[in-house]
Amino acid sequence: NQIKFLKQWYQRRVRDNLSSMMKISIVCALLLTQALCTAQNLTETLENLKNHAWALQSAPDQFFPIEELIAGHNDEPWSEEAATLARKIREELLEMPRQLMSDILDLQLLIGGLIEGEGEEEEEEKECANWKLGMNLNPSDGHIMSYEEGWDDNRNIGEDDNALTKDYLNQTVWTMPANYIAIARHHRGSLDAVKVFAFASKGRSLSQRFKDMDPGRRIETVGGAIYAYTSPGALNLGDDPVFGVGGDLAFNWGYSDNGHRIVLTGGYLSPENVNDDNTRGLGNHFAINPKTGVVGHEVWSHEISNIQDCFATCTTRSMQGTDHGSGPNLISGPVYGNYAIYVAESLSMISTSTPLSLIVPGQCMN
C-alpha cells in the first residue's frame, strides 16, 4: 500500500503538475508576440519551475527506508514486485530534475529569441554579454596549466588576442559571481562539443571555488549536464576527460599527494587516502599537496589527462599534447582541442544556433 501511494503521489503531484506548468509557460511564451503575457510574468513562472526542479533533488531519499523495509520481507510473495516498483520510481525521480532543468533551458532559449526579435546583431551582442570566458586551456602551447598554476591565485594569464589559442585566465571573469558553467572543446573557435552545468551553490565565483582546497573534493554542480551539444564529425570523444564521461563537475579533487582541478563524477575518482594516480581531468599534478598547492616534484605536473585505467604502477600515462612535466611515465599524445571555460549568472540568453561558435572580442559563447 505504501508503494502504491507513493506511485500515485509521484504521478499526480509531481509529473502532472510540472507538465501543466510547462504547458502554461509555453503558451505564455507564444503569446509574448501579441503582448498578452509579460516577460516578468514568464520569468516568474520559470523561476517557480526551477524551484520545483531543485526540490526534487531530495525526493528519491524517501524511497530508501521503504526499500529497506521491503528488503526485510524478501520471503514474502509481494516483495520482488514491490522492490522493483520502488526502484523504478526512485530512478525516475533521480532523472526527473535533470530532464526538467533541460526542458526549462530549452524553454528559456525559445523565450530569449521571442523577447529579442530586434535583429541578429543586437541579439548576438546581448547573448555575448551573458557568457564570459574565464579560462582557455591549450595542452600544447608550452605553458603547463597544472594544479598549482593560476587556478587559485590572483594573476591574469595570457592575452585577450590569444584567448582561444593559448592558455588564458581572465581574473575579472574569474572573480565574478557564477551560477552556471560551460566547458567547450574547440579548435581556434571552431566548436567540437560543449556541456553546460548548474552550480549547486549560487553566486560564488570560480576564484572562490578553486581556492576552497581544504578539504577540497567538492562536487560543485547538480543534475549533470543540463545542456550538451556535439558537432557532427567531432573526433576523440571516447576518452575525453570532459566529454567521454557523464556526471557532475567536481573541483579540487585531492587524494594522497595528487590533485585535479576539474573532474567529472562519471569517471573514476580516487579515494582520499589512496595513492593510485588514476583520476583524470583538467589541471593535474601527481606530486603535490592538494590542500595547499605546494608542489613536491615539478616533473609530475600535467594540464590535460585522458580517461584511462592506469594506476601508479603503469609504465605510460597518456596526456593530451606536450604540456606536462618530464616524469618518466607521462607520455605526450594528440591534442583533442582547446578547452574553454565560460560562466554566466543567467541562462536566458544562450543561443543554440547550429553550428555553435565562440567569439573572442566579446569573450563570450553563443
Summary of the structure (lengths in Angstrom):
residues: 366
radius of gyration: 22.5
end to end distance: 50.4
largest distance: 69.8
contacts: 1188
relative contact order: 0.14
helix: 35%
strand: 23%
